[in-house]
């Protein structure tokens, strides 16, 4: 399963456990960041697409050291 969310004017596709590099997040290492502009969630034929965003849906990411 994957989700597509919007951050900083860009769209990102992410799956559980995946590492993702985002630009200019103003937060400390190890802190959680919640993104509420989720465009779609699912996989294959079982996908939910927002208009433009899904309601009551968020992506939760944890920050780590810059690579």
C-alpha positions as CSV (number, residue, x, y, z in Angstrom):
1,X,0.0,0.0,0.0
2,X,1.2,3.5,-0.7
3,X,0.1,7.1,-0.2
4,X,0.6,10.2,-2.2
5,X,0.8,13.5,-0.2
6,X,1.7,17.1,-0.9
7,X,4.4,19.0,0.8
8,X,6.1,22.3,-0.2
9,X,4.3,22.4,-3.6
10,X,5.5,18.9,-4.5
11,X,3.9,15.5,-4.5
12,X,5.5,12.5,-2.8
13,X,4.7,8.8,-3.0
14,X,5.6,6.8,0.1
15,X,5.0,3.3,1.5
16,X,5.3,2.0,5.0
17,X,9.0,1.8,6.2
18,X,10.3,3.7,3.1
19,X,12.9,6.4,3.5
20,X,12.0,9.7,1.8
21,X,14.0,12.9,1.3
22,X,12.0,16.1,1.7
23,X,13.1,19.6,1.3
24,X,13.3,22.1,4.2
25,X,11.4,20.5,7.0
26,X,11.8,22.7,10.1
27,X,11.8,20.0,12.8
28,X,14.3,18.1,15.0
29,X,15.6,14.6,14.3
30,X,13.4,11.9,15.7
31,X,10.2,14.0,15.7
32,X,7.0,13.0,14.0
33,X,5.6,15.1,11.2
34,X,2.0,14.8,10.1
35,X,0.9,15.6,6.5
36,X,-2.8,16.2,6.0
37,X,-2.8,17.0,2.2
38,X,-3.1,13.3,1.1
39,X,-4.1,12.9,-2.5
40,X,-4.5,9.1,-2.7
41,X,-4.0,5.9,-0.7
42,X,-4.2,2.3,-1.8
43,X,-2.8,-0.2,-4.2
44,X,-3.9,-1.7,-7.5
45,X,-7.7,-1.7,-7.9
46,X,-8.2,-0.7,-4.2
47,X,-7.2,3.0,-4.3
48,X,-8.9,6.0,-2.8
49,X,-8.4,9.3,-4.6
50,X,-9.2,12.7,-3.1
51,X,-10.9,15.6,-4.7
52,X,-8.3,17.1,-4.3
53,X,-7.5,15.7,-0.9
54,X,-8.8,12.7,1.1
55,X,-10.8,13.7,4.2
56,X,-9.8,12.3,7.6
57,X,-6.6,10.9,6.2
58,X,-3.0,11.8,7.2
59,X,0.6,10.5,6.6
60,X,2.8,10.2,9.6
61,X,6.5,10.4,9.1
62,X,9.5,10.5,11.5
63,X,12.5,12.6,10.8
64,X,16.0,11.3,10.6
65,X,19.5,12.6,9.8
66,X,20.0,14.1,6.4
67,X,21.6,11.7,4.0
